[in-house]
């Protein structure tokens, strides 16, 4: 069955370190998204991609970057981790063209000390 | 800018009750609206998707309606069960993008 996976599921890191969160989907979807979920803010969009070599900033993109070298993967990099980036991160994917459901991964809980 | 609001923020009901969760959005130009369920410490599970041209969708004991002109959607849960306890999120896909804008959710507890 097609699925979307994230790794690691839990990560503890120190302030200033570079961290990369992996997202892999086997749906063959063109669209991929990264969200963060925080109490009181719900899910907020960090970055998204509509296809290979395409990346776009979401509403909370500062301090994060993504790259899309193939259809299946959209890794999220925190260039220099900050305590404010402690959160739960979700990856999602969908078929392009509107009107389509987004499917979510299980999430990565990141703690920055 | 699209804003999505969910009321109430939390709800506690006895088993067997029929209940309604509300979602409102400020921009009626949407492709679709999705309802999700999230269990504690888990990811999001898609429950229902209503396209902008539709008025409602049903899946088992769940029924979601959409009134695009008034910027409202409701999720109706019939004969609630303790297993329905979770956070329910609604999200809208604004017209001309594939992005979702989420509400902050309704935390539902159904007690036996």
Interface residues (C-beta under 8 A of the other chain):
Chain A: X31 X33 X35 X40 X41 X42 X43 X44 X45 X48 X50 X58 X90 X92 X94 X96 X97 X98 X99 X100 X101 X102 X103 X104 X105 X106 X107
Chain B: X31 X32 X34 X36 X42 X43 X44 X45 X46 X49 X51 X52 X89 X91 X93 X95 X96 X98 X99 X100 X102 X103 X104 X105
